[in-house]
Amino acid sequence: MKRALAIFLAIFLVYLVYDTFLKGKTGPIVPRGRLCDYTVSGSVYEDIPTILKKGIRLLEVHVYSDERDEPVVATHPQNEGHDFAKENISFEQVCIDIENDAFPSKDPMILSIVTHTNKSVTMNKIAEHLQTITRKHLLSAKDIQQTPLDQLANKLILVSGGTIHGTALEPLINLNWSESGVRRLSYQQALHPRDPEELKRFNRDFITMVAPDTELKTITANPKQPLAYGCQWNLFLSEPPGFVSKTFLSE
């Protein structure tokens, strides 16, 4: 009886110590800010399973059409003016990799889709793969720049523009850079904006994604300079992975 009482008292004391000192130190859970309040480092033309396992949450894919009109993703930059890519992986495999390696997560996954074909049959197959493989992570909301990040946990944010108009892919897109709420700039455009102050104002409530120049020329300026203008999504930087508060970066 005495031994049982001693064990009970020991357990109770451990609980009191945890509740008073350890649990109290964690503090209340603070909700995170809006999607536009966070920077994200991204990747393009890299091995997708590898970068996803590193924690990268922004991926851009350049999609072409193969001889059967199936969507394929180029593994390196292609010559402009062609709607095919010689070295590629299937878009279906990209969706499988995202489903397997990007979730579950407290953060959303951002997929930027750059289409290099105007074949509606290929666009519709892109939509089909997304709806079949990643269906449970898709969002129906549009213009989500100001949505709290916690509300987007475990979701796949789709970004695109241009030739998707009128295809089955268009309704799936959450952010369209052909419209006003998100911008897709090349590095040269982001490094030397025509109106730096206007770009800063835009990025307070909306989102700018900085993408490689078509020719992938060497960047001689500081590749982090777009951060000074508030540009949130950077496909040139792969570190740090995940979502980083712009307030933290300015401190």
MIPAKOL-30181 format. One line per 2 residues: number of its first residue (from 1); their letters; for each residue x, y, z of N, C-alpha, C. Coordinates in Angstrom, 1 decimal. Layout:
<recs>
NUM) a) X:Y:Z:X:Y:Z:X:Y:Z  ...
</recs>
This chain:
<recs>
1) mk) 0.8:-1.2:0.0:0.0:0.0:0.0:0.9:1.3:0.0  1.9:1.2:0.8:2.8:2.4:0.9:3.5:2.6:-0.4
3) ra) 3.9:1.4:-1.1:4.6:1.5:-2.3:3.7:2.2:-3.4  2.5:1.7:-3.4:1.5:2.2:-4.4:1.3:3.7:-4.2
5) la) 1.2:4.2:-2.9:1.0:5.6:-2.6:2.2:6.4:-3.1  3.4:5.8:-2.9:4.7:6.5:-3.2:4.7:6.7:-4.8
7) if) 4.4:5.7:-5.5:4.4:5.8:-7.0:3.4:6.8:-7.4  2.2:6.8:-6.8:1.2:7.8:-7.2:1.7:9.3:-6.9
9) la) 2.3:9.5:-5.8:2.8:10.8:-5.4:3.9:11.2:-6.4  4.8:10.3:-6.8:5.9:10.6:-7.7:5.3:11.0:-9.1
11) if) 4.3:10.3:-9.6:3.7:10.6:-10.8:3.0:12.0:-10.8  2.3:12.3:-9.6:1.7:13.5:-9.4:2.7:14.7:-9.4
13) lv) 3.8:14.5:-8.8:4.8:15.5:-8.7:5.4:15.8:-10.1  5.6:14.7:-10.9:6.1:14.9:-12.3:5.1:15.7:-13.1
15) yl) 3.8:15.4:-12.9:2.8:16.2:-13.6:2.8:17.7:-13.3  3.0:17.9:-12.0:3.0:19.3:-11.5:4.2:20.1:-12.1
17) vy) 5.3:19.4:-12.1:6.5:20.1:-12.7:6.3:20.4:-14.2  5.8:19.4:-14.9:5.5:19.6:-16.4:4.5:20.8:-16.6
19) dt) 3.4:20.7:-15.8:2.4:21.7:-16.0:2.8:23.1:-15.6  3.7:23.2:-14.6:4.1:24.5:-14.1:5.2:25.1:-14.9
21) fl) 6.2:24.3:-15.2:7.4:24.8:-15.8:7.5:24.6:-17.3  7.3:23.3:-17.7:7.5:23.0:-19.1:6.4:23.4:-20.0
23) kg) 5.2:23.0:-19.6:4.0:23.4:-20.4:3.8:24.9:-20.5  4.1:25.6:-19.4:3.9:27.0:-19.4:4.8:27.7:-20.3
25) kt) 6.0:27.2:-20.6:7.0:27.8:-21.4:6.7:27.8:-22.9  5.8:26.9:-23.3:5.5:26.8:-24.7:4.6:28.0:-25.1
27) gp) 3.8:28.5:-24.2:3.0:29.7:-24.4:1.8:29.3:-25.3  0.9:30.3:-25.6:-0.2:30.0:-26.5:0.2:29.9:-27.9
29) iv) -0.6:29.1:-28.7:-0.3:28.9:-30.1:-0.8:30.2:-30.8  0.2:30.8:-31.5:-0.1:32.1:-32.2:-0.4:31.8:-33.7
31) pr) -1.6:32.2:-34.2:-1.9:32.0:-35.6:-0.9:32.7:-36.5  -0.6:32.0:-37.6:0.3:32.6:-38.6:-0.4:33.6:-39.5
33) gr) 0.4:34.4:-40.1:-0.2:35.5:-41.0:-0.7:35.0:-42.3  -0.8:36.0:-43.2:-1.4:35.7:-44.5:-0.4:35.0:-45.4
35) lc) -0.8:34.4:-46.5:0.1:33.8:-47.4:1.1:34.8:-48.0  0.6:36.0:-48.3:1.5:37.0:-48.8:2.5:37.6:-47.8
37) dy) 2.4:37.2:-46.6:3.4:37.7:-45.6:4.6:36.8:-45.4  4.7:35.7:-46.2:5.8:34.7:-46.1:6.5:34.6:-47.4
39) tv) 7.8:34.4:-47.3:8.7:34.2:-48.5:8.9:32.6:-48.6  9.0:32.2:-49.8:9.2:30.8:-50.1:10.3:30.6:-51.1
41) sg) 11.3:29.8:-50.8:12.3:29.4:-51.8:11.8:28.2:-52.6  12.2:28.2:-53.9:11.6:27.2:-54.8:12.6:26.5:-55.7
43) sv) 12.1:25.7:-56.6:13.0:24.9:-57.4:12.4:24.7:-58.8  13.2:24.6:-59.8:12.8:24.3:-61.2:13.9:23.5:-61.8
45) ye) 13.5:22.5:-62.7:14.4:21.7:-63.4:15.3:20.8:-62.5  14.9:20.5:-61.3:15.6:19.7:-60.4:14.8:18.4:-60.1
47) di) 15.5:17.4:-59.6:14.9:16.1:-59.3:13.8:16.3:-58.2  12.6:16.1:-58.6:11.4:16.5:-57.7:11.4:15.7:-56.4
49) pt) 11.5:14.4:-56.4:11.5:13.7:-55.1:12.6:14.2:-54.1  13.8:14.5:-54.7:14.9:15.0:-53.9:14.6:16.3:-53.2
51) il) 14.1:17.3:-54.0:13.8:18.6:-53.5:12.6:18.6:-52.5  11.7:17.8:-52.8:10.5:17.7:-51.8:10.9:17.1:-50.5
53) kk) 11.8:16.1:-50.5:12.3:15.6:-49.3:13.2:16.5:-48.5  13.7:17.5:-49.2:14.5:18.6:-48.5:13.6:19.6:-47.8
55) gi) 12.3:19.6:-48.1:11.4:20.5:-47.5:11.0:21.7:-48.4  11.4:21.7:-49.6:11.0:22.7:-50.6:9.5:22.7:-50.8
57) rl) 8.9:23.9:-50.7:7.4:24.0:-50.8:6.9:24.8:-52.0  7.9:25.1:-52.9:7.5:25.8:-54.1:8.2:25.1:-55.3
59) le) 7.4:24.6:-56.2:8.0:23.9:-57.4:7.4:24.5:-58.7  8.2:24.7:-59.6:7.7:25.2:-60.9:8.0:24.1:-62.0
61) vh) 7.0:23.8:-62.8:7.2:22.8:-63.8:6.9:23.4:-65.2  7.7:23.1:-66.2:7.5:23.6:-67.6:6.9:22.4:-68.4
63) vy) 5.7:22.6:-68.7:4.9:21.4:-69.3:4.8:21.6:-70.8  5.1:20.5:-71.5:5.0:20.4:-73.0:4.1:19.2:-73.3
65) sd) 3.9:19.1:-74.6:3.0:18.0:-75.1:3.9:17.0:-75.8  3.7:15.7:-75.6:4.5:14.7:-76.3:3.7:14.2:-77.6
67) er) 4.2:13.2:-78.2:3.6:12.8:-79.5:2.2:12.2:-79.3  1.8:11.9:-78.1:0.5:11.4:-77.9:-0.4:12.5:-77.2
69) de) 0.1:13.7:-77.2:-0.6:14.8:-76.6:-0.7:14.7:-75.0  0.2:13.8:-74.5:0.3:13.7:-73.0:1.1:14.8:-72.5
71) pv) 0.8:15.4:-71.3:1.6:16.4:-70.7:2.9:15.9:-70.1  4.1:16.5:-70.5:5.3:16.0:-70.0:6.1:17.3:-69.4
73) va) 7.0:17.0:-68.5:7.7:18.1:-67.8:9.1:18.1:-68.2  9.7:19.2:-68.7:11.1:19.2:-69.1:12.0:19.1:-67.9
75) th) 13.1:18.4:-68.1:14.1:18.3:-67.0:15.2:19.3:-67.1  15.2:20.1:-68.2:16.1:21.2:-68.3:15.5:22.2:-69.3
77) pq) 16.0:23.4:-69.4:15.5:24.4:-70.3:15.4:24.0:-71.8  14.4:24.3:-72.5:14.2:23.9:-73.9:14.2:25.1:-74.7
79) ne) 14.5:24.9:-76.0:14.4:26.0:-77.0:13.0:26.6:-77.1  12.9:27.9:-77.1:11.6:28.5:-77.2:11.0:28.2:-78.6
81) gh) 9.7:28.1:-78.7:9.0:28.0:-80.0:8.6:26.5:-80.3  8.9:25.6:-79.4:8.6:24.2:-79.6:7.6:23.8:-78.5
83) df) 6.6:22.9:-78.9:5.7:22.4:-77.9:6.0:21.0:-77.4  7.3:20.6:-77.6:7.7:19.3:-77.1:9.0:19.4:-76.4
85) ak) 9.3:18.4:-75.5:10.6:18.4:-74.8:11.2:17.0:-74.9  12.4:17.0:-75.4:13.1:15.7:-75.6:13.4:15.0:-74.4
87) en) 13.9:15.7:-73.4:14.2:15.0:-72.1:13.2:15.5:-71.1  12.4:14.5:-70.6:11.2:14.9:-69.8:10.8:13.7:-68.9
89) is) 9.9:14.1:-68.0:9.2:13.1:-67.1:7.7:13.4:-67.3  6.9:12.4:-67.1:5.4:12.7:-67.2:4.9:13.6:-66.2
91) fe) 3.9:14.4:-66.5:3.3:15.2:-65.5:2.5:14.3:-64.5  2.1:13.2:-64.9:1.4:12.2:-64.0:2.4:11.8:-62.9
93) qv) 3.7:11.6:-63.3:4.7:11.2:-62.3:4.9:12.3:-61.3  4.9:13.6:-61.8:5.1:14.7:-60.9:4.0:14.8:-59.9
95) ci) 2.8:14.5:-60.3:1.6:14.5:-59.4:1.8:13.4:-58.3  2.3:12.2:-58.8:2.5:11.1:-57.8:3.6:11.5:-56.8
97) di) 4.7:12.1:-57.3:5.8:12.5:-56.4:5.3:13.5:-55.4  4.4:14.5:-55.8:3.9:15.5:-54.9:3.0:14.8:-53.8
99) en) 2.1:13.9:-54.3:1.2:13.2:-53.4:2.0:12.4:-52.3  3.1:11.8:-52.8:3.9:10.9:-51.9:4.8:11.6:-51.0
101) da) 5.4:12.7:-51.5:6.5:13.3:-50.7:6.2:14.7:-50.1  5.2:15.4:-50.6:4.9:16.7:-50.1:3.9:16.8:-49.0
103) fp) 3.2:15.7:-48.7:2.1:15.6:-47.7:2.3:14.4:-46.9  1.7:14.4:-45.6:1.0:15.5:-45.0:2.0:16.6:-44.5
105) sk) 1.5:17.8:-44.3:2.3:19.0:-43.9:1.4:20.1:-43.3  2.0:20.8:-42.3:1.2:21.9:-41.8:1.2:23.1:-42.8
107) dp) 2.1:23.0:-43.8:2.2:24.1:-44.8:1.6:23.6:-46.1  1.1:24.6:-46.9:0.7:24.2:-48.3:1.9:23.9:-49.2
109) mi) 1.6:23.3:-50.3:2.6:23.1:-51.4:2.2:23.9:-52.6  3.1:24.7:-53.1:2.8:25.6:-54.3:3.4:24.9:-55.5
111) ls) 2.5:24.8:-56.5:2.9:24.2:-57.8:2.6:25.2:-58.9  3.7:25.8:-59.5:3.6:26.7:-60.6:3.7:26.0:-61.9
113) iv) 2.7:26.1:-62.8:2.6:25.3:-64.0:2.8:26.3:-65.2  3.9:26.2:-65.9:4.2:27.0:-67.1:3.9:26.1:-68.3
115) th) 2.9:26.4:-69.1:2.6:25.6:-70.2:3.2:26.1:-71.5  3.8:25.2:-72.3:4.5:25.5:-73.5:3.8:24.9:-74.7
117) tn) 2.5:24.7:-74.6:1.7:24.2:-75.6:0.3:24.8:-75.5  -0.3:24.9:-76.7:-1.7:25.5:-76.7:-2.7:24.4:-77.0
119) ks) -2.3:23.1:-76.9:-3.2:22.0:-77.2:-4.2:21.8:-76.0  -5.5:22.0:-76.2:-6.4:21.9:-75.1:-6.5:20.5:-74.6
121) vt) -6.3:19.5:-75.5:-6.3:18.1:-75.0:-5.2:17.8:-74.0  -4.1:18.5:-74.1:-3.0:18.3:-73.2:-3.3:19.0:-71.9
123) mn) -3.9:20.2:-72.0:-4.3:21.0:-70.8:-5.3:20.2:-70.0  -6.3:19.6:-70.7:-7.3:18.8:-70.0:-6.7:17.6:-69.3
125) ki) -5.7:17.0:-69.9:-5.0:15.9:-69.2:-4.3:16.3:-68.0  -3.7:17.5:-68.0:-3.1:18.1:-66.8:-4.1:18.1:-65.7
127) ae) -5.2:18.7:-66.0:-6.3:18.8:-65.0:-6.8:17.4:-64.5  -6.8:16.5:-65.5:-7.3:15.1:-65.1:-6.3:14.5:-64.1
129) hl) -5.0:14.6:-64.3:-4.0:14.0:-63.4:-4.1:14.7:-62.0  -4.3:16.0:-62.0:-4.4:16.7:-60.7:-5.6:16.3:-60.0
131) qt) -6.7:16.2:-60.7:-8.0:15.8:-60.0:-8.0:14.3:-59.6  -7.3:13.5:-60.3:-7.2:12.1:-59.9:-6.2:11.8:-58.8
133) it) -5.0:12.3:-58.9:-3.9:12.0:-58.0:-3.9:12.8:-56.8  -4.1:14.1:-56.9:-3.9:15.1:-55.8:-5.3:15.7:-55.3
135) rk) -6.3:15.0:-55.7:-7.7:15.5:-55.5:-7.9:16.0:-54.1  -7.5:15.3:-53.1:-7.8:15.6:-51.7:-7.1:16.9:-51.2
137) hl) -6.1:17.3:-51.9:-5.3:18.5:-51.5:-5.7:19.7:-52.3  -6.6:19.6:-53.3:-6.9:20.8:-54.1:-7.8:21.8:-53.4
139) ls) -7.6:23.0:-53.8:-8.4:24.1:-53.2:-9.4:24.6:-54.3  -10.6:25.0:-53.8:-11.5:25.6:-54.8:-11.5:27.1:-54.7
141) ak) -10.8:27.7:-53.7:-10.7:29.1:-53.6:-9.8:29.8:-54.6  -10.2:31.0:-55.0:-9.4:31.8:-55.9:-8.8:33.0:-55.1
143) di) -7.7:33.6:-55.7:-7.1:34.8:-55.2:-6.9:34.7:-53.7  -6.1:33.7:-53.3:-5.9:33.4:-51.9:-4.6:34.1:-51.3
145) qq) -4.2:35.2:-51.9:-3.0:35.9:-51.4:-3.1:36.3:-49.9  -4.3:36.7:-49.5:-4.5:37.2:-48.2:-5.1:36.2:-47.2
147) tp) -5.1:34.9:-47.6:-5.7:33.9:-46.8:-4.7:33.5:-45.7  -5.1:33.3:-44.4:-4.1:32.9:-43.4:-3.5:31.6:-43.7
149) ld) -2.2:31.5:-43.5:-1.4:30.4:-43.9:-1.9:29.1:-43.2  -2.4:29.2:-42.0:-2.9:28.0:-41.3:-4.1:27.4:-41.9
151) ql) -4.9:28.2:-42.7:-6.1:27.7:-43.4:-5.7:27.0:-44.6  -4.4:27.0:-45.0:-4.0:26.4:-46.3:-3.1:25.1:-46.0
153) an) -3.1:24.7:-44.7:-2.3:23.6:-44.4:-2.7:22.3:-45.2  -1.7:21.6:-45.6:-1.9:20.3:-46.3:-2.6:20.5:-47.7
155) kl) -2.6:21.7:-48.2:-3.3:22.0:-49.5:-2.2:22.2:-50.6  -2.7:22.0:-51.8:-1.9:22.2:-53.0:-2.3:23.5:-53.7
157) il) -1.5:24.5:-53.7:-1.8:25.8:-54.4:-1.4:25.7:-55.8  -2.3:25.9:-56.7:-1.9:25.8:-58.2:-1.8:27.2:-58.7
159) vs) -0.7:27.5:-59.4:-0.5:28.8:-60.0:-0.2:28.6:-61.5  -0.8:29.5:-62.3:-0.5:29.4:-63.8:-1.0:30.6:-64.4
161) gg) -1.0:30.6:-65.8:-1.5:31.7:-66.6:-1.4:31.4:-68.0  -1.6:32.4:-68.8:-1.4:32.3:-70.3:-2.4:31.4:-71.0
163) ti) -1.9:30.3:-71.6:-2.7:29.5:-72.5:-3.7:28.6:-71.8  -3.9:28.7:-70.5:-4.8:27.8:-69.8:-6.3:28.3:-70.0
165) hg) -6.5:29.5:-70.5:-7.8:30.0:-70.6:-8.8:29.1:-71.5  -9.9:28.8:-70.9:-10.9:28.0:-71.6:-10.7:26.5:-71.6
167) ta) -9.7:26.1:-70.8:-9.4:24.6:-70.7:-9.9:24.1:-69.4  -9.9:22.8:-69.2:-10.3:22.2:-67.9:-9.3:22.6:-66.8
169) le) -8.1:23.0:-67.1:-7.1:23.4:-66.1:-7.5:24.7:-65.5  -8.1:25.6:-66.2:-8.3:27.0:-65.7:-9.1:27.0:-64.4
171) pl) -10.2:26.3:-64.2:-11.0:26.3:-63.0:-10.2:25.8:-61.8  -9.2:25.0:-62.0:-8.4:24.5:-60.9:-7.4:25.5:-60.3
173) in) -7.0:26.5:-61.1:-6.0:27.4:-60.7:-6.4:28.4:-59.6  -5.6:28.4:-58.6:-5.9:29.3:-57.4:-5.4:30.7:-57.6
175) ln) -4.2:30.8:-58.3:-3.6:32.1:-58.6:-3.2:32.2:-60.0  -3.7:33.2:-60.7:-3.4:33.3:-62.2:-2.6:34.5:-62.4
177) ws) -1.4:34.4:-62.9:-0.5:35.5:-63.1:-0.9:36.3:-64.4  -1.9:35.9:-65.1:-2.4:36.7:-66.2:-3.4:37.7:-65.7
179) es) -3.7:37.7:-64.4:-4.7:38.6:-63.8:-3.9:39.5:-62.8  -4.6:40.2:-61.9:-3.9:41.3:-61.2:-3.4:41.0:-59.8
181) gv) -3.8:39.8:-59.3:-3.4:39.5:-57.9:-2.1:38.9:-57.6  -1.4:38.4:-58.7:-0.1:37.8:-58.6:0.7:38.1:-59.8
183) rr) 2.0:38.3:-59.6:2.9:38.6:-60.7:4.0:37.5:-60.9  4.4:37.3:-62.1:5.5:36.4:-62.4:6.5:37.2:-63.1
185) ls) 7.6:37.5:-62.4:8.7:38.3:-63.0:9.9:37.5:-63.3  10.7:37.9:-64.3:12.0:37.3:-64.5:12.9:37.9:-63.5
187) yq) 14.1:37.3:-63.3:15.1:37.8:-62.4:15.5:39.2:-62.7  15.7:39.4:-64.0:16.1:40.8:-64.4:15.1:41.8:-64.1
189) qa) 13.8:41.4:-64.3:12.7:42.4:-64.0:12.6:42.6:-62.5  12.9:41.6:-61.7:12.8:41.7:-60.3:14.0:42.4:-59.7
191) lh) 15.1:42.2:-60.3:16.4:42.9:-59.8:16.4:44.4:-60.2  15.7:44.7:-61.3:15.7:46.1:-61.7:14.3:46.5:-62.1
193) pr) 13.4:46.6:-61.1:12.0:47.0:-61.4:11.9:48.4:-61.8  11.0:48.6:-62.7:10.8:50.0:-63.3:10.3:51.0:-62.2
195) dp) 9.5:50.5:-61.2:9.0:51.3:-60.1:9.2:50.5:-58.8  10.3:50.6:-58.2:10.6:49.8:-56.9:9.5:50.0:-55.9
197) ee) 9.1:51.3:-55.7:8.2:51.6:-54.6:6.8:51.0:-54.9  6.4:51.0:-56.2:5.1:50.4:-56.6:5.2:48.9:-56.3
199) lk) 6.3:48.3:-56.6:6.4:46.8:-56.4:6.4:46.5:-54.9  7.0:47.3:-54.1:6.9:47.1:-52.6:5.4:47.2:-52.1
201) rf) 4.7:48.2:-52.7:3.3:48.4:-52.2:2.5:47.2:-52.7  2.7:46.7:-53.9:2.0:45.6:-54.4:2.2:44.4:-53.5
203) nr) 3.4:44.1:-53.1:3.7:42.9:-52.3:3.3:42.9:-50.9  2.8:44.1:-50.4:2.2:44.1:-49.1:1.0:43.2:-49.0
205) df) 0.2:43.2:-50.0:-1.1:42.4:-50.0:-1.2:41.4:-51.0  -0.3:41.4:-52.0:-0.4:40.4:-53.1:1.0:39.7:-53.2
207) it) 1.2:38.9:-54.3:2.3:38.1:-54.4:3.1:38.2:-55.7  4.4:38.3:-55.6:5.3:38.3:-56.8:6.1:37.0:-56.7
209) mv) 6.1:36.3:-57.8:7.0:35.1:-58.0:8.1:35.5:-58.9  9.3:35.2:-58.5:10.5:35.5:-59.3:11.0:34.2:-60.0
211) ap) 11.0:34.2:-61.3:11.3:33.0:-62.1:12.6:33.2:-62.9  13.2:32.1:-63.2:14.5:32.2:-64.1:14.2:32.9:-65.4
213) dt) 15.2:33.6:-65.9:15.1:34.2:-67.2:15.1:33.0:-68.2  14.5:33.3:-69.4:14.3:32.2:-70.4:15.7:31.6:-70.7
215) el) 16.7:32.5:-70.9:18.0:32.0:-71.3:18.8:31.5:-70.1  18.3:31.6:-68.8:19.0:31.2:-67.6:20.4:31.8:-67.6
217) kt) 20.5:33.1:-67.9:21.8:33.8:-67.9:22.3:33.8:-66.4  23.6:33.9:-66.3:24.2:34.1:-64.9:23.8:35.4:-64.3
219) it) 23.3:35.3:-63.1:22.9:36.5:-62.4:24.1:37.1:-61.7  24.5:38.3:-62.1:25.7:38.9:-61.5:25.3:39.7:-60.3
221) an) 24.1:40.2:-60.2:23.6:40.9:-59.0:23.3:40.0:-57.9  23.0:40.5:-56.7:22.6:39.7:-55.6:21.3:39.1:-55.8
223) pk) 21.2:37.7:-55.9:19.9:37.0:-56.2:18.9:37.2:-55.1  19.3:37.7:-53.9:18.4:38.0:-52.8:17.8:39.4:-52.9
225) qp) 18.2:40.2:-53.8:17.7:41.5:-53.9:16.2:41.6:-54.1  15.5:40.7:-54.8:14.1:40.8:-54.9:13.4:40.8:-53.6
227) la) 14.0:40.2:-52.5:13.4:40.2:-51.2:13.3:41.6:-50.6  14.2:42.5:-51.1:14.2:43.8:-50.6:12.9:44.6:-51.1
229) yg) 12.4:44.1:-52.2:11.2:44.7:-52.8:9.9:43.9:-52.3  10.1:43.0:-51.4:9.0:42.2:-50.9:8.5:41.0:-51.7
231) cq) 9.3:40.7:-52.7:8.9:39.5:-53.6:9.0:38.3:-52.8  7.9:37.5:-52.7:7.8:36.4:-51.8:8.3:35.1:-52.3
233) wn) 8.1:34.7:-53.6:8.4:33.4:-54.1:9.6:33.5:-55.0  10.6:32.8:-54.7:11.9:33.0:-55.4:12.4:31.6:-55.9
235) lf) 12.3:31.4:-57.2:12.7:30.1:-57.8:14.2:30.0:-58.0  15.0:31.0:-57.6:16.4:30.9:-57.8:17.1:30.4:-56.5
237) ls) 16.4:30.7:-55.4:17.0:30.3:-54.1:16.3:29.0:-53.6  17.1:28.1:-53.1:16.6:26.8:-52.5:16.7:26.8:-51.0
239) ep) 17.2:27.8:-50.4:17.3:27.9:-49.0:16.8:29.3:-48.5  16.2:29.3:-47.3:15.8:28.2:-46.5:14.5:27.5:-47.0
241) pg) 14.3:26.2:-46.7:13.1:25.6:-47.2:11.9:26.0:-46.3  10.7:25.9:-46.9:9.5:26.2:-46.1:9.1:27.7:-46.2
243) fv) 8.2:28.1:-45.3:7.7:29.4:-45.3:8.4:30.3:-44.2  8.9:31.4:-44.6:9.6:32.3:-43.7:8.9:33.6:-43.6
245) sk) 8.6:34.1:-42.4:7.9:35.4:-42.3:8.8:36.5:-42.8  8.1:37.4:-43.5:8.9:38.6:-44.0:9.3:39.5:-42.8
247) tf) 8.5:39.4:-41.8:8.9:40.2:-40.6:10.2:39.7:-40.0  10.3:38.4:-40.0:11.6:37.8:-39.5:12.8:38.2:-40.3
249) ls) 12.6:38.2:-41.6:13.7:38.6:-42.5:14.1:40.0:-42.3  13.2:40.9:-42.0:13.5:42.3:-41.8:14.1:42.7:-40.5
251) e) 14.1:41.7:-39.5:14.6:42.0:-38.2:16.1:42.0:-38.2
</recs>
